[in-house]
Amino acid sequence: MPAGDDRPVGRVRARGRTSLIIAAAAVLGIVGGTAVGYTVQAERPPTPLPALAQDGLVYPAKSLPKGKEPEPLSAKDDRRFRTEGDLRELLLTKPAGARDSGELWLDDGWVDLASYALEFDSESHMFESLALDEFRRAAGAAWEQGADRSTTIRLVQFRPSSVAGAVEHVRGQLAYMPYEKDGAGNEGDPLKGSGNGRYYVYKPDLKAGYLPSYQARAIFQRGDIFVDINIFDTKPISRSDIRVLAERQLERL
């Protein structure tokens, strides 16, 4: 109590028999009311369900007779047929005159999850995120042309049950691309035919005493596959260079 406060000090009264009797009566009342409610509900006739809006089922009750089954999709029309095989066969082949760059993250055209995650600033977060999104496998290609131009392509495939994994990965990459700190510093351009893809030409990295550094990147998703294409050079990279490369890779998917 604050000093100078002349109010009498009261004591908290202990809970007596009267309180216990009232509490017991309240409990009995709740239990009794619940029991009566169940009894009334049990004696009521069942309420019929509303009629279905559709008269018949979508699928037949019996299997179709032999010879009446629908024709299976051809390899041309079945996208899953193309992506279930060797993922490396869907990669663009290196151009004539180009040479292998000998990237350490590539192992006979395959990229494991740990090596792919190392490409990002927060590799532990990316590793966990990809695993939760049901990362399945990844393939890649890398080549060099001329004096200083290098190109890398990565195809990251998620489980068929989690196409959303590829979609979310695209969204995550596109989100920071307009910023100069980690991205290209611009909004890029939409990649026609991809739905959610974009391609970018970065602002050049110019430092005194070093060769200029140029970069272009394309990001898109096709079904359960995420595609990441990068071009690096010490000379300017045109928008058509990265766009044409991305369009060719999109066609193969």
N, C-alpha and C positions, 0 to 999 in steps of 0.2 A: 504494500500500500504506500503511495507517495507520502512524503513528510508533510505534516500540517493537515492531512485529511482526517476530519473528526467523525467520518461515517462509521457506524458500528461494524465490527467484523462478524460476518455471519458464517455459519458452518453448513456444509453440504449434508443434507439429511440422508441417512442410510436407507436403502430400499427396504420397505417393510412388507408384511403379509398382504396388506391391501393392494399394493402394486403387483404382487405376484398373482393374486386372484384375478385382477383385471386383465393381466397379460394372458393368463390361462384361458379366460373366457373369450378373449379376442382370437386366440388360436383355434379354439373349438368352433367358433363361429365361421372362420375361414374354411376349416375342414368340412364342416357340415354343409356350407353353401356349395363347395366344390362337388361333394357327393350328390347333392340334390341335382346339380346341373348335369352331371354325367347320367343320372337316372332318367331325367327328362329327355336328354338327347338320344339315349338308347331306345326309348319307347317311340320315338318319331319314325315314320316310314322313311326309307332312303330317298334322297333327292336325285332324280335321274340327271345324268350328264347331258349337256347340250349336244345337238347333232353335229357331226363333223361337217366342216365347210366343203370337204371334197368327198364325193360319192365313192370313188374307188381308190385303191392304193396306187402309188407311183410305180411300184415294182409288181410284177405278176406273182400270184400266190404260188405258182409252180414254175419250175425251171422250164425254159423254152425247149421244145423238142429238138432232137439232133438235126442239124442242118438248117435250123431257123435262127441260130445265134448270130449276133451282129458281127461283121467282119472286124478283125483287130486292126488297130491303127497301123499304117505303114511306118517304116523307119523315118520317112520324110516328114510325116505329120506328128509322130510321137516324140515330143521334146525330151521326155525321160529316157528314151532309147539312146539318144545322143549323149546325154550327160551321165549315163550309168556306166559307160565304157571307160577307156583310158582317158582321164581328164587332160593329159598332156597333148593328146591328139587334137584338142580344140584350141590349142595355142597357135597364134600366128607363127609361121616359120620365119627365120631370120632372112632379110633381103639378100639378094645376090651381092657378093663382095663384102658382106658384113662378117665379122669374126666374133667368136665366143669371148665373153668378158671374164669368164672364170669366177663368177660370184660365189662367195663362200656359203651364202644362204640357199644355194641350189644344190641338190643332190640327185643327179640323173633326172633333172626336170621336176623333182618334187620339192616341196617346201613344208617342213614340219611346223607344228603350231608354235613351238618355242622360237624358232628362227623368224617366223613371220611377226610374232609379237615384239621381237627385238627391234623391229623397224620403227617402232613408235616411242615417243618420249617416256610414257609410263607403261613399260612393258608388262609389269605385273598386273596392272589394271586391265590392259588389253588381253592378256592371256586368260584372265578370269572371265572377262566379258565374252570372249569368243567361245570358251568352253561352255558357259551357261547358254549361249545361243546355239549350241549343238554344232560346233565346228566339225566338219567331216574330214576334209582333206584340202590340200592346196597344191597347185602346180605353177611353174613359172618359167620364164625365158628371159635371157639377157644377152645383148650383143652390142658391139661397138662398130662405128662407121667413121671414116675419115680420121682426122687427127684427134678430136676430142668429144665427138658425139657418142652418147651411150643411151640405150633404151632398155627398159625393164617392163615386163608384163607379169602380173600375178592374177591367177584365177583362184578364188577362195570359195569352196563349196560347203554348204551347210546341209544338214540332214533334210531329206524330202519332207519330213513331218514339220520342219521348222523353216519354211520359206521366209518367215518373218525375220529370221536371223540375218539373211542377206539384206533384206530391206532396212533393218535397223542399222546394220553396218554402213550402208550407203548414207543414211541420214546422219550418222555420227561423223562421217568424214566430210560430208558436204557442209555441216554446220559451222566448221571453223575456217573453211576455205576463203571466205570474203575478207578475213582479217590478215593484216600484214605480219603479225608476230609469228604465227605458225602456218598461215595459209598463203594463198596467191595474192591477196590484197585486192581482189576484185570479185565480182559476181559470176564471172565466167559466162559460158554460152551453153544453151541446152543441146544435148546430143540427140538429134532426130532419130525417132524409132526406138529409143530406149525407155521412154516413159519418165524415168527419174534421173537420167545421166546428165553430166555436165563436163565440159572440158575447159581448162584454164591455161593461161600463159602468165607465169609469175613475173613480178617486177624484178629486174636484174639485181644481183648482189654485186655491188661495185666497191671494192676495197683497195686502197692505195698499196701498191707493191704486189698485188695478186691479179691473176687473170680474171676477167669478168665471169660470173657464173649465171647461166640462164637455165630455166626449168619450165617444163609444161607438163600438165597432168590431166588425165581423163578418169572419171569415176562413174560406174554405172552398175546396174544389177539386171540379170536376166534369169528369171525363175529362182532357183536356189543357189545361183552362182554370183558372187561379187567380183567385179573386175577393176583392177587398178593398173593404169598405164602411166609411165613416167619417161620423159625425155630430158636429158641433161646435155649441156654444151657450153663452150666458151664463146660461142657466137649466137646472135639472136635466133629464136625458134619461132617460126610463123604459126599462126593459129591453124592454118590448113594442114600443117605437118601433124599436129596432135589429133586434129579432127579426123583426117583420113585414116590414121592408124586406128583410132577408136571405132570408126565405122566398119573397117575391115574385120576387127576382132568381134564386133557385135554380129556381123553376118555369120561368122563361124559358129555362133551360139544359137 
